[in-house]
Amino acid sequence: MRVLLLGANGQLARDIQRLWPKERAEIIPATRADADVTDADAVRALVERHRPDVVVNTTAFHYLPDCEADPQRAFAVNAVGGWNVARAARAVGARVVQFSTDYVFDGTKQTPYVERDPRRAVNVYGTSKIATEDLVLQAHPDALVVRVSGLYGLAGSAGKGGSFVETMLRLAKEGSTIRVVADQYTCPTNTAEVAEALLPLIEVGTTGLVHLADGVGCSWADFAEAIFELCGLRPDFRRVTTEEFGSPVARPKYSVMASERVPPLRPWRVGLERYLREKGHLQTEPA
């Protein structure tokens, strides 16, 4: 299976390249230098040149403050870019995989969201991804749209300046007072877990919307405390409310996802332990 991987320098794409066996997937990495997804002609030329079996689009404009400041750019990269990729893939008879987010939900449900739940975003990024989902499925009815949440990986996120895990470790080692919201619940997810779960779905021809998450989730404060516990750190840590934290961008208070279509990922703590071991923060297996 020949796979054209867009956004090849991102953290999820890096894990796809690292973890997909070569005998199952021949990956053709492509970055913005090869084709900007907002340029329909460039995307079409790239896809026609390689004629893959599958196009996997991991590109995204996802730093929330930037999306709020520049919604036109958010929609251009996420929605129009996804549409360009889906159209180009369909034109050559290739399948397409597009990523979306838990932020398409408003957080009022209070039990895990599944694929059929209605969407209502509370910020520009989430709204742009609702449009992305609709445009991709319109342009390519056999597309696979994968919702994920709270991603972190070995490569880090250039658009977000690293990852939540590394930020927590850095602040702890600096001796800073660390404040983390305890009333926002999501599914923090190691990109390695997503990469490994995605390949079988593509191989069996899964289409439509799926959620790749553990179905349980935790608060960001719970996640931070697990990082400190596993690494043997005892920083000055404070659990705060969203209001106390004072973020300028609205986020859903609860965006834990489960799936009615595919098996859940392994528990978030397992993914965290894996990341910490592979990153060299843990020298032995946790007890």
N, C-alpha and C positions, 0 to 999 in steps of 0.2 A: 504494500500500500504506500503510494507516494503522497506525502503530506507537505503542503506549503504552509509554513508556520509564520504568521505575521506578528510583529511585535517581539521578535526573537531575542531581544536583549532584556526583556522584562523577567520578573521573578518567576511567574508561572511558566512562561515559555522556556526559561532556563531549566526548570525541573522536567518539563516535557522532553527536552533534548537529552537530559542526563539519564532519564529513567525509562524511556520507551525503548525496548529492545530493537536493535537494528534489523533483525530478521522479521520483525512484525511491522515496522514503519521506517521508510526511508524519508527522513526529514530534510526539507529544503528551507533553511532559515532565511527570513527576510525582515529587514528593518525599515524605518522611515526613509533611510537613504536609498533603498531599493524602490519604494513606492509609498507615498503619503496616502493614507486611506481616504483623505478628503479629495483626492485627485482621481476622479473616476477613470480617466483615460490611462493614467499610470497604473492603476490597479488592474484594469482590464488587460493591459499589455503584459504585466507581470504574470498574471494567471494564464494568459494564452501562451506565453513563452514556456512555462513549466508544465502546463497541462496536468495538474495533480489529480489524484483521486479524491482528496479531501483538502479543503482550505480551513485552517484553524486560525481564527482571528482573536488574538489576545490584546490587541491595542485598546487603549482607553484613555480618556481625559477624566481623571477621577479624584484629584485633590479637591476636597469640598470647598474650601475658601476660593480657589481659583474658578471653580464652576459657578459659584455665586457671583463672582466679579465679572465673569465672561461667559454668560449662558450661550451666546452665539457659538463660541468655540466648543463648548461642551456638546452642543447638538451637532456641530459639524463633524467632530471626531467620532463621537459615540453613535449617533443615529444615522447621519448621512454616510459616515464612513462604513458603518455596518451594512447599510443598504448597498453601497458601492461594491463591497466585497461579496455580498450574497448574489448580486446580479452577475458579477464577473464569474463566480463559481458556477452558477446555473448555466451560463452561456457555453461553458466547455463541458458540461455534464458532470461536474464535480459536486460532491457534497460540501456543506459548510457547517462549521461549528462557531457559534458566537457566545460570548460570555456576558452575563448580566449580574445582578446584585440583589441582595436582600433589601436594599434601600428603595426598591419599587413599592414596598409596603409602608404603611403609616404607623405601625406598632400598636394599634388599638385592640388587636385580637386577643393577646395574652396567652395564647396556646400556639404551638409551632405552626407556621404558615406552610401550606402545601401548594402544589402547582396550580390548583384550580381556584385558589383564593383571589378575591378582587384586589386590584392594585390601586394604591393612592400614595404617591410620594409626598414627602414633606420638605424636600430640597431640590435644587436644580439638577444635581447629579442623578438622583433617583428618577426625576421626571424625564431626563434625557435617555435613561436606560429603558423606561417604559416605551418611549418612541423607538429606541433601538430594537427591542423585541418585536414590536409590531411591524416595523419596516423590513426587518430581516425575514420574518415569516411571510410577509407579503411578497417580497422579492424572490424567495426560495421556500416554497411550502414544505419541502422536506428538510429544512434546516433543523439542526439540533441547537437549542438555546439552553445554556447551562447557567443557572443562578448559583453564585457562590457568595461567601461573606467573610469579612475579617481576615483577608489573606496576608500571610507572611511567609517568606521563603529565604533560602540561603543567599540568593542574589540581592535581596532587599528591593525596595521600590524606589526607583530614582525620582518618581513624581512626588513621593511623600517623604523623601529624605531618609530612607532606611526602612525600619519596621517598628511596630509597637514593642516587640520583644527586645530589640537592641536598644531602643530608647529607654525602656525600664531598667535594663542592665547598666546603661551608661549613667543614668541619674542616680542609681543606687551606689555606684562606685564613686561618684562625685560627692556623695554625702548630701545631696539635695533633698529637700522635703518633696515628697511625691504625692500628688493628688490625682486620684482616678475615680471616675464616675462609677457608682455602685447601683445605679438605677437604669442603666442601659444594657439590655441583654441581647446577645448575638451568638454566632457560632464562629469563634476564632479558628481559622483553618490553615494548616500547613499546606503550602502549594504542592508539596510532594504527594500528599494524600489525594489531592484533586487530580494530579497528573496520572497517577496509577489507576484511579477509578475511571478516568475518562476513556482510556484506550479501549477497554472491552466494550463500552457503549458504542463507540464508533465502529468497531469491528462487527457488531451485530446489527448495525444500521439503525440505531435509535434515532428518532426524530421528535420534534416538538420540544416542549419545556420540561426540564428536569431540575431538581434541586440536588446539589452535591454538598451535603452538610451532615453533621452527626445527629441532628434531630433533638439534641438536648440543650446544648449551648451553656452559657454562663454570662455573668456580668463582666464588664471590663475590669472591675476591681478584683473579682474572683480570679480572673486570668492573670492579672498582675501579681497577686499573692502567690499563685502557683509557680510563676517564674521565680520569684524570690525564694520560695521554699525549696524548689528543686536545685537551685544554685547555692543554697546555704547562705543567703543574704538576709540581713535584718535592717532594712533602711527605715528612715522616718516616713512612714506610709500612712496616708489618710484616705479613707473612703468618703466621698462627697456625693452630693446630689448634682444632677445636671444644672440646676439653678445656681448652686454654689460654685460649680466649675466655671460657668459663665461662657460657654462656647458661643461664638457669633453665628454658627450655622446649626439649623435645626436637624435633629437626627431622630429616627424612630426610637422610642423607649424600649420596644421589644420587637426584634426582627429575627428570632430563632426560626430556622427552617427545618422541615422534615420533608419526606418524599412519599408519594403514593405510587411512584413509578419505578424507582431504583433503590437498591439497598443503601442504608445509611453509611456514611464514612465512619471510621473508627472514632472512639470518643476523643474530644478535643485535647484532653490531657495526654493521651497517647501520642497525638501529633506533635504536641509541645515537647514532650520528652525526646521524641525522635529528632526534632529540630535542634534542641540543645546539645544532644550527643553529636550530631553531624557537624554542628558549628564549632564543637570543641569546648563548649561551656560545661559539659558533664564528662567526667573521665571514666565513670563506671555506670553500670545499669542502676537506675533508681531502685530503692528497696520496695 
